[in-house]
Amino acid sequence: MTNATSTTAESGDLAGRREWTAFVVLLLPLLLVSMDISVLFFAIPSIDRDLAPSATQQLWIFDVYGFALAGLLITMGSLGDRIGRRKLLLVGALAFSAASVAAAYADSPEMLIAARALLGVGGATLMPSTMGLVRNMFRDERQRGRAVGIWSGAMAGGIALGSVLSGVMLEHFWWGSVFLINVPAMVLLLVLVPVLVPEYKDPNPGRFDFLSVPLSMGAVLPVVYGVKESAAHGLDAKNALIVAAGLVVGLFFVRRQRGRADAMISRELFRHRGFAAGIGLNALAAFAMMGSSFFTTQYLQSVLGMSTMEAALWSLAPSLAVGAAAPTATAIAQRTDRARVICAGFVIAAAGFAILALTGTDSLWLLLGGCAVMSCGIVTVMALVSDLALSTAPPEKASSAASLLETGQEFGGAMGMALLGAVATAIYAADMPGSAPETARKTLAGAVATGDGSLIRVGREAFVHSMQYASVAGAALLLAGAVLAAMLLRRVPGAADTRTAAPDEPALAG
């Protein structure tokens, strides 16, 4: 693999203060989009009192944001390459702001669900646009790697920060305040982006393939929905059919993309084998990250007996290490073989899972240490493979490349929760006595709800046992990921050309 140290850049290709200032501004939508995934954790009881949603409506209030986000990423990435990434970013910021206000003042469950869906649509425009702009703003490989590392750390930190920030807001304000915190940041984005960020788009995009929009959504949404439902309620015939339907639509979508010159997903993206490898390895890292969250959050609350707020605050501790992991990994990768650092990231993450496998019923510090080690390894992998995929994609297709990375991440995260969750659930159920109530045999929360001290103790021991087995499975999978990375990246060069096409004339304010 070609080291970044062998890549030279003319002084004109080096990003300066203006680009780095613009990059800080672009982190705002990234933080808000990732925070909105977890921002409702504390707000649901208040929403229940004010809006009285049904059980089904409550699930949709939670899930519709993620479904809209996942289903539209590919479409919005392609659209950003065609109409301009900055333009789509501004449209998305405006939609996100309007949806935040609508959600804050929703007076019915239906209105809140609709507002959350619109938030997902806005989020789908923001994520690929920001990463696509980063690809074009930073032409030097070293600087781009550093920026993508910070970007990856900010995204991971935003999810943890969302639940804590919502808890703090709810201590002083009503539940709608957790949405209104988006508005000042988006207004700042709308003011500063036209001043600091030049426009980029594909100079020869071809026609937009409208038929591919429903096909892409029909492929992504059923699979993500079916997998998430299986993680929550178990795999049954209904969920299996939903996933199968999504896979069938996916085949039609892929065939259409392969046969069209103006395809939504350009074949040019896959001409460099590092791009496909980056998407796959990124999805595997997301699998481990979301899979571990299935039981670590429950451990803090149901095993250690913490309140939701206390558990959220403790869960921030590993994020302190994560914030430094990605930039450090990119700096090391610029001095040595990037493939080796990616493999090391998988091994470090596997070590974190191994630490989790040693936890008992009273092992707070061991749990936090394991989560910190695992998260550092996972973010290392995500930062480096994201940079690899972006650097090997044609500059004019950067938003499309980013959307595929993020869609793969959604798939990987859903599969992680489903599969590792299934392992943990099966072992927990096997360890519980047959005389226990059905709800107690299904989940630890059900055992805690019985109020039976001896049953709760047995349930906690069964849950920890299940977490240990799932952690061993996660460690084995990540070690396999290290081997896979070594095989896939063995002869993958670095970005052959870190130069980008000249941007369109920037529309600078003033």
Buried (B, 14 or more C-beta within 10 A) or exposed (E): BBBBEEBEBEEEBEBEEEBBBBBEBBBBBBBBBBBBBBBBBBBBEBBBEBBEBEEEBBBBBBBBBBBBBBBBBBBBBBBBBBBBBBBBBBBBBBBBBBBBBBBBEBEEBEBBBBBBBBBBBBBBBBBBBBBBBBBBBBBBBBBBBBBBBBBBBBBBBBBBBBBBBBBBBBEEEEBBBBBBBBBEBBEEBBEBBBBBBBBBBBEEBEEBBEEBBEBBBBBBBBBBBBBBBBBEEBBEEEBEEBBEBBEEBBEEBBEBBEEBEBBBBBEBBBEBBBBBBBBBBBBBBBBBBBBBBBBBBBBBBBBBEBEBBBBBBBBBBBBEBBBEBBBBBBBBBBEBBBBBBBBBBBBBBBBBBBBBBEBEEEBBEBBBBBBBBBBBBBBBBBBBBBBBBBBBBBBBBBBBBBBBBBBBBBBBBBBBBBBBBBBBBBBBBEBBEEEBBEEBBBBBBBBBBBEBEEBBEBBBBBBBBBBBBBBBBBBEBBBEBBEBBBEBBEEBEBBEEBEBEEBEEBEEEE
